[in-house]
Amino acid sequence: MNETSTTDSGATQILGGSAALRVGLVLLVGLALSLALAIFDRQRRPTIEAWEEVTAVGDKAFSVPPSDPAAPAMLVSDAGQFKIAPGEPTKLKDTQMRRAGRDASTGVSIYQLEARQTPTRFFVRTAPGEYVPAAPAPQ
């Protein structure tokens, strides 16, 4: 049997042509839908993929503890006002420290230990793995 047939108008008609046209249209609509969803997802990427390091790992801002106990250094963060206690730094693991706030003017972060303590103790990072205590300032 012949694969093409001739109609009265003289045009050659391909067998399965209408099915191929439908499949092609479905694939084209699917591609357009995928493209639209990709554009929509790319616009939302900054809000979807927001990420922040909450530990002290990788923090480059360090504080220098005050040498004069009469004039303690003050830090203001979203967690409140803190004064840095003078003294020798304490060795603590950076992975155990959680950010409690950040001083906007200096960029120095206030940390607290990951483990829940009673009462909560705050620290300021002076070097990798070294922290000095920070006490909430009286109001």
N, C-alpha and C positions, 0 to 999 in steps of 0.2 A: 504494500500500500504506500502511497505517496505521502510524505510528511507535511507538505504544504497543500493548501487547497485554494481554489480561485473562487471568488464571489462574483456576483453579477456586476459589480462595479469594476471589476478587473484588478483589484488590489490583492496582493498575496497576504494571507493570514497565517500566522505562526500558531501551531498547536500549543496550548498552554500559555499563550501570551497574556491573557487576562489574569491568570494565577500569578505569573511572574511579575506583572504590574502591581498586584496587591501585595506580594511579598516585598517588593522594592519600596513601596510606599510605607509599609509597616517598619522596615529597617530605617528609612529616612526619618520617620517620626520618632523612632527610638533614639536615633543619633541626636536629633534636635532636643529631645527631652534630657538626654544625658548631658549635653552641652549647657542647657539652661540650669540644670542642677549643679553642675561644676562651677558655673559663674556665680550662682547664689551662694554656694559653699565658700568660694574664695573671698567673697565680700564679708562673710561672717568669721573668717579665720582668726583675726586678732582677738575676738571675744571667746571663741571656742578654745583656742590654744594658749590662753593666758597661763603663765607658769611663773612661780616665784620660789626662790630658795628660802626656806624658813629657818634653816640651821645656820651655824656660823661658818660652815665649810665654804671656802671661796670668797669670804668677805674681805675686801681689801682696805676697809677703813678701820684704823686703829686709834686709840686714845692714849694720851700720855697722862699717867696719874699725877696729881698735883704733889709737889714736894713740900708745900706748906700746909699743915693740917688746919691752920686758921682760915685759909681761903680755899675751900674746896671748889673744884670745877663743877659747873652746873650744866646739865643737859636737859633740854625740853623735847619731849617726844609725844606721840599720840597716846602713850601709856601714862603720861604725867611728867612731873619734874623730878629729876634725880640729881643727887650730889655724889661725886666720885670720892670714895674714901681713899686716903693716902695709905700706902703700905706696899708690901711685896705682892706680886701677882701670884695667883693660885693656878696650878696646872689642872686643867679640865679638858675633856675631849670636845672638839668642835662639833662632833656629830650629836652630842647630848644637849647642846645648847639650842634653845628656840628663841627666835626674835620676838621680843615683847613690844618694841617700838624703835623708832629711828629719829635722831635729832636732825631736823631739817637744815639747820645752819652749818653743821659740821659733817653730816653724813654718818656719824658714829651710831651704831646700833646698841640698844639695851637688850640683854639676853636674860633668860631664866632657864634653870635646869629643866630638862625634859620630864624628869620624874616629878610627880606632884609632891610638893613639900608643904609642910605647915610650920611656920609661915613661909610665904613665897620669898625667895632671895633673888635679887637682881644683880647682874654683872655687866661690866664693860670690857671689851676685848682690847688688850694692849699689844698682843702678838699672837701668832698662830698657837693655839693651845694654852694661852695665858690670859687670865681674867682677874680684874680687881672688883671688889664688891661695890655696888652702887645702891644707895639708900634713897627711898622716896623723900623728897625735900618737904619740910613742913610748910603748910599753906599759909 
